[in-house]
Structures are given as C-alpha cells and as structure tokens.
C-alpha cells in the first residue's frame, strides 16, 4: 500500500477541522463584540438614579499642585514637567500654581463618567478648583462641582449632592388651577376640581429626610410620583484624607498622590473595582 496515499486524507481532515475551528472562533468573537457593545450601550443609557454616584476629591486624589515659589526653589519640574500652570486672585493677591495630573486621571474619569454619575467635592477654594478643572479639561467629566467652604460641616457630607439631585419639579401643564402652585402639597395625589389652563413651570419640592419621591408628573388630573431617586447607599466619596469621611457614608480611601512616587496605579485600582460593580451590579461594600 502506498504510504503517501494514506497521509493525504489525514492532512485534508486536519485542514477541514482547522477551518471549522477558525470560523467558529471568528463567529464567537463577533458575537462577544456585539454583546459587549450592546451591554455597554445599555449601561451607559440607564436612568441617572440607577447609576453609581462617584464623588471625587481634587488635591492629592486627582491632581498634585505646588506654589510657584516651591517649584522654583526646589526644581521639581526636573523630576516631571507640569501639566499646567494656573494663576488666580485670592485676597487681593495673584497666586500661581504648577499642576500635575495623577497618572490615568483622564482615562479613569472619561470612562467612569459614561457609566456613573461623577461629581467633584473639594475643600479648596472655588477659584482655585475651577481654574484647575478648566485648564486640565476635567470639567466635562463632572455633573457638578461642590466646595466644602460653602458648608459648615467638618466633613464632606454627601447629603448635599443627594438633595440637589432629588429636587422634584411639579409639572403644571394645562390641568392645574390658575393659582399659586406653591400652595399644593407635593404628597397629595389629587388636584382640585376647578381647572384652568396654566403654563408649566418648575416647582422645587423640599426633601423629606435624605430622599424624596422624585419628579411629579401631571396626567389626567392626578399628580403621579415617578418614584425613583438617588440615595446615599449608591454614593461613594473618593478621597485621600480619612477625616473627610462622615458617618453613615461610603468612603474609598485612595493613597495621596505625590510627584516623588515612581509608579502610581491607584486610579487604575479604583477603575477596576468600579467597573466590576458596574458589570455585576451595584454593591458599595465591594469597594
């Protein structure tokens, strides 16, 4: 028997099996890509109240800043060139700072802000923080910025963020009587019988405790509650200082960022933990 004739069928079978495996692998990859794309689209388009609220500190958490006098006297820029220089007026004096972004700052904020509600809460002055965020192009990642100096608390109390976002608006539409909207009880489920056309205007509802019932919608003569709002249980403060933590709030301590650190992967660690929570469901005890 010719040995060569026996080898060819085996080679042909091997080629056939290889083609099948290759085709199957390609199809599996395409299917996985479609699934991941769809999942990312779903996660990024969830209602705001279903997302995780990430509240970032600024100094030594996202950036490091030094006064110009310190930089010029110690030649810090020889170690690493600054990302930006800012100047602003404080107490009738012009202050100048050199600013460095923490490694992976832009990467982390750009992705996390697509799947979560991202805020800034800083103890720094408003002019200082606004200038830094503007110069480093960070403003676009934050829904809103908060400043500790505007409040009397000794820590960063996240209730201000929750109450801010949970302000309900009363829709007057064309079914509310032409009178002072503020007289209506937000918890009332009915509208008086007398009706007259009135232009829709916003109405802020005072929060009852830490949360409220959300936007009130007018339909068919009945004020209906939308029902879902943000809560502290899904809110995390990310800060380098432990004393900024208030009791009853979720807190993630991140190591302070300093220029002398050769490698800094703290934001990548945070990124991985938050993405895990986004994929497998919100559980603030995992962070």
N, C-alpha and C positions, 0 to 999 in steps of 0.2 A: 504493500500500500504506500502511496506517495505521502510522505510526511507533510510536505508543503500544502497539500490539499486539505489536510486536517487543521492547519493553523488558521487559514483564511476565515472559516466560519466563526472561530473564536474572536478573531480581530473585528469582524463585522458586528458581532453581538456586543463586543466591548464598545464600539463606536456608537451603536444604537442606544445602549444604556447610558452612555455619556451624554448624548443629545437629549435624552429624556430627563436626566438629572439637571442638565443645564437649563432646559426650558422650564422645568418645574421651579428651579431656583429663581429664575427671572420673574416668573409669574408670582411667586411668593413675595419677592421684593417689591414688585409693583403693587400687590395687594396691601402689603405693610405700609408702603408710602401713602397710598390712598387712605388707609385707616388713620395713620398718624396725622395726615393733613386735615382730615375731617374732624378728628378729635381736637386738634389744636384750634380749628375754626370754632368748634362748639365751646371749648373752654374760654376762648378769648371773647366770645359774644354772650356769655352768661350775664344775667342781670347783675348790676353792681352790688346788690345786697347779698348775693350768693358768693361773692369773691372774698378772698383773704385780704385784710387790711394791714398793710406793712407800713409802719411809721419809722422813718429813719432819722437818726441824729445827723448832724453835719460834721463838726470838728472831730477829728481822730476816728470818725466812723466812715465817712465818705471822702474826706479830704484832710490834708495837713497844711496849716498856714503858719507863716513866721513873719514877724515885723521886718521891715527893710533894714533896720539898724542891726538886728541879729544876724541876718543873712550876710550883710556886707562885712561884718566884723569877723565872721567865722567861715566865710567862703563855702557855705552849704551847697551852693549851686555847682560846685566842682564835683560833688558826690552825685547829684542828679539835677538836671536842669528843670526849672519850674515849668508848670503847665500854663500858668498865667500870673500876671501882676495886677492887683486891684488897688484903686485909690478911692477913698470916700471921706466925707467930712463927719467928724464926731466931736461934739463940744467945741465947735469953732476951730478945730484943728484938722488938717488934712492927714489922714492915716494911710500908709501904704503897706501892703502885704504881698508876699510871694506865696503862691498857692500850688500845691501838688495834689493831683487826684490819686486816690488809692488804686492800686492795680485791680483791673477788672471792674472798676466802678461803672463805666459806661455800658459795658457788656451786661452786667448784672441788672442794672436799672432798666435798660432798653427791653430786655426780655420779660423780667418780672412785672413791669408795668403793663404788659399786654394781657396778663392773666390775673392780675391782682390790683387792688386799689392802693396806690403808693402815695405817701404823704411825707412831708418834711416837718420835723418838730425840733427846733433848735433853741438853745439858751443864748445864742449870740444875738447881737443887735440886728434889727430888720435891715438896715442899710448894708451892713456887712454881709449878711446871708444872701440878700437879693443880688448884690453885686457879684458874689462868687458864683451863684447859680446861673446868672446871666452870662458871665464870662466863660464858664466851663460848659455852657449849653445844657444844663441839667434841668432847667425849668419845665421842659416839655414832658418830663417823666413824672412830675408831681401833680396830683389833682389840686392840692392846695398846700401852702406853707403856713406853719404855726410857729409862734415865738413865745417862749416861756415868760419873757419880760412883760407880756401883756396880761399875764395872770398872776395871782398872788400865791399860787401853790409852791410848795418846796420841792415838788417833783413834777414830772411831765404827766399830767393827768389826761388820759385818753378820752375821758368823757366829753371833752370839748369837741373832739373830732366826731364822735358818735352823734352828739346832739346837733352839730352843724349839719351833718348829712341826713339826719332824720327829721328835719323841718318839713312838715307836711304843707301842701298847698291846697286850698279849697277852691274847687272849680265852680264858679258861679253859673256859667253857661247861660241858658235862656230860661231856667226854671226856678231861679231864686227870686224872692220878692225884692222889689226895688227899695231896699233899706240898708242899714248898716250891716255888712256881712259879719263884722266882728261880734255881733250880738248872738250869733248861732253857736251852740255848743258843738265842739268838734266830735264828741262821742254820740251825739244824737243821731238816730237812724232815720228820722223823718224830716220833712220840710213842711212848713205851714201851708194851708190850702191856697191862700192868696198868692198868685204867681204873676210876675210881670217881667218882661224882658230886661235883662241887665247884662252889660258887657262883663266877660270873665276877667277876674283879677285875682292875684295871689293872696293867700291868707296864711300867715305863719301860725302853726299850732304849737302851743307850749308843751314840751315833753313831760310826760308823766313818769317820773323815775328816770331810769337810764335809757329806756327805749320808748318809742311811740308807735302808733299804728300805721304810719306812712301816709302817702298821698290819698286825699279823699276825692272820690270821683262822683260827679253828679249824673245820674241816669234814671229816667222815668220818675222823677220827683223824689228819689231816695238817695241819700248820701251813703255811698258804699266805701268801705275801707279796703285798701289794697292789701293790707295785712302783713307784708314782709319788710323788715328794716334791718339796718346794720346793728350789730351787737358787739359788746366788748369781748365776748368769747371767741370771736374770729379776728381779733385785733392784737397785733404784736408790736411792741416797741423795741427797736434795734438800736442799742446804744453802747458806747464804750465805758460808761460810768454807771456803776451799780446803784448809786444813790439817787439816780433819776427814776428808779422804779417806784411806782405807787402800789400799795397793797390791792390785791384783787385783780391785777392786770397781768397779762402775759408779757414776759420780758426775755429778750435774747441778748446775752452779753457778748459783744464782739471785742476782740483784743484791740487796744488802741493802735492806731496807725502812726508810725514814726519813720522818718526817712532812713534811719540807720539800719532798718530791717532789710536784709539782703533779699529775702523772699517773703512775700505776703500773699497768702491764699485764703484769707478769712472770708472775703466776699464770695469766693467760689464755693467754700463750705456752706455758707448760708444759701447760695443759689441752689445747690444740690438738695438741701433739706426742704426748701420751699417748693421746688419742682416736684419732689416726692409727695408733698402734701397736696399739690395741685392735681397730680395724677391719681392718687389713691384716696383722695377725699381729705377735707379739712380736719385736722386734729392738731390743735396747737400744743398738745402735750408732747408731740414728737420733735419739737424744735428746741 
